[in-house]
Amino acid sequence: MHISHNEDSNLKQLLSFSITAIKSSCGEFDIYGEKNTDIRGKELVFERTRYAYNDALEYFEDNFLSEITSLGLSLLPEVKDDGSV
């Protein structure tokens, strides 16, 4: 991405939208965290933002479906043998 000072607020908005979209699709993760799921979530946020920036957002889900699904499954709460979370 070619970033100039004029595009700073646009990129911040795209990143914010992407964080919300990925969390909505996959589950909660910490964008600043260091766990494997946090890093994978952050990577998807950056990729979705790149697609949005280049007006190609309609291709993002198809191109990253396996990563989105994998992260979503990783973020599911673990269910114990007694049925509790």
C-alpha beads as a LAMMPS data file, in Angstrom:
LAMMPS data file: protein, C-alpha beads

85 atoms
84 bonds

1 atom types
1 bond types

-500.0 500.0 xlo xhi
-500.0 500.0 ylo yhi
-500.0 500.0 zlo zhi

Masses

1 110.0

Atoms # bond

1 1 1 0.000 0.000 0.000
2 1 1 1.193 3.468 -0.813
3 1 1 0.454 5.556 2.266
4 1 1 0.511 9.331 2.437
5 1 1 -0.519 11.645 5.252
6 1 1 -3.865 12.335 3.563
7 1 1 -4.821 8.658 3.643
8 1 1 -4.081 8.143 7.330
9 1 1 -7.671 8.599 8.541
10 1 1 -8.996 6.451 5.683
11 1 1 -6.641 3.596 6.619
12 1 1 -7.572 3.886 10.299
13 1 1 -11.226 3.620 9.352
14 1 1 -10.592 0.610 7.079
15 1 1 -8.598 -1.104 9.848
16 1 1 -11.376 -0.442 12.346
17 1 1 -13.987 -1.889 9.978
18 1 1 -11.774 -4.921 9.345
19 1 1 -11.248 -5.596 13.051
20 1 1 -15.002 -5.543 13.571
21 1 1 -15.669 -7.767 10.547
22 1 1 -13.059 -10.402 11.451
23 1 1 -14.184 -10.509 15.087
24 1 1 -17.776 -10.860 13.908
25 1 1 -16.862 -13.756 11.610
26 1 1 -14.327 -15.553 13.810
27 1 1 -14.771 -14.530 17.427
28 1 1 -12.911 -12.379 19.905
29 1 1 -9.140 -11.967 19.764
30 1 1 -6.752 -9.315 21.016
31 1 1 -5.438 -7.255 18.110
32 1 1 -2.417 -6.365 20.289
33 1 1 -2.002 -9.864 21.740
34 1 1 0.819 -12.327 21.196
35 1 1 -1.096 -15.619 21.231
36 1 1 -1.255 -17.613 18.006
37 1 1 -4.940 -16.762 17.517
38 1 1 -4.239 -13.049 18.095
39 1 1 -1.501 -13.022 15.476
40 1 1 -3.651 -14.928 12.972
41 1 1 -6.541 -12.535 13.625
42 1 1 -4.283 -9.532 13.119
43 1 1 -3.017 -10.972 9.841
44 1 1 -6.583 -11.411 8.580
45 1 1 -7.367 -7.822 9.589
46 1 1 -4.409 -6.570 7.544
47 1 1 -5.350 -8.717 4.550
48 1 1 -9.004 -7.613 4.653
49 1 1 -7.877 -3.989 4.906
50 1 1 -5.617 -4.477 1.887
51 1 1 -8.540 -5.842 -0.127
52 1 1 -10.804 -2.981 1.017
53 1 1 -8.118 -0.407 0.173
54 1 1 -7.840 -1.824 -3.341
55 1 1 -11.625 -1.971 -3.891
56 1 1 -11.563 -5.774 -4.056
57 1 1 -13.337 -6.628 -0.798
58 1 1 -15.769 -8.949 -2.587
59 1 1 -12.871 -11.386 -3.157
60 1 1 -11.554 -11.455 0.403
61 1 1 -13.812 -14.119 1.906
62 1 1 -13.390 -16.532 -0.999
63 1 1 -9.610 -16.123 -1.010
64 1 1 -9.224 -16.462 2.771
65 1 1 -12.070 -18.856 3.587
66 1 1 -9.815 -21.567 5.034
67 1 1 -7.966 -19.065 7.262
68 1 1 -11.246 -17.493 8.442
69 1 1 -12.741 -20.907 9.221
70 1 1 -9.580 -22.120 10.951
71 1 1 -9.376 -19.035 13.157
72 1 1 -13.078 -19.253 13.987
73 1 1 -12.696 -22.880 15.064
74 1 1 -9.612 -22.012 17.121
75 1 1 -11.543 -19.300 18.952
76 1 1 -14.469 -21.529 19.932
77 1 1 -14.671 -22.006 23.694
78 1 1 -13.579 -25.421 24.925
79 1 1 -16.404 -27.559 26.284
80 1 1 -15.475 -29.789 29.249
81 1 1 -16.744 -33.344 29.696
82 1 1 -19.461 -32.105 32.089
83 1 1 -20.791 -29.740 29.380
84 1 1 -19.439 -26.547 30.960
85 1 1 -17.294 -24.032 29.138

Bonds

1 1 1 2
2 1 2 3
3 1 3 4
4 1 4 5
5 1 5 6
6 1 6 7
7 1 7 8
8 1 8 9
9 1 9 10
10 1 10 11
11 1 11 12
12 1 12 13
13 1 13 14
14 1 14 15
15 1 15 16
16 1 16 17
17 1 17 18
18 1 18 19
19 1 19 20
20 1 20 21
21 1 21 22
22 1 22 23
23 1 23 24
24 1 24 25
25 1 25 26
26 1 26 27
27 1 27 28
28 1 28 29
29 1 29 30
30 1 30 31
31 1 31 32
32 1 32 33
33 1 33 34
34 1 34 35
35 1 35 36
36 1 36 37
37 1 37 38
38 1 38 39
39 1 39 40
40 1 40 41
41 1 41 42
42 1 42 43
43 1 43 44
44 1 44 45
45 1 45 46
46 1 46 47
47 1 47 48
48 1 48 49
49 1 49 50
50 1 50 51
51 1 51 52
52 1 52 53
53 1 53 54
54 1 54 55
55 1 55 56
56 1 56 57
57 1 57 58
58 1 58 59
59 1 59 60
60 1 60 61
61 1 61 62
62 1 62 63
63 1 63 64
64 1 64 65
65 1 65 66
66 1 66 67
67 1 67 68
68 1 68 69
69 1 69 70
70 1 70 71
71 1 71 72
72 1 72 73
73 1 73 74
74 1 74 75
75 1 75 76
76 1 76 77
77 1 77 78
78 1 78 79
79 1 79 80
80 1 80 81
81 1 81 82
82 1 82 83
83 1 83 84
84 1 84 85
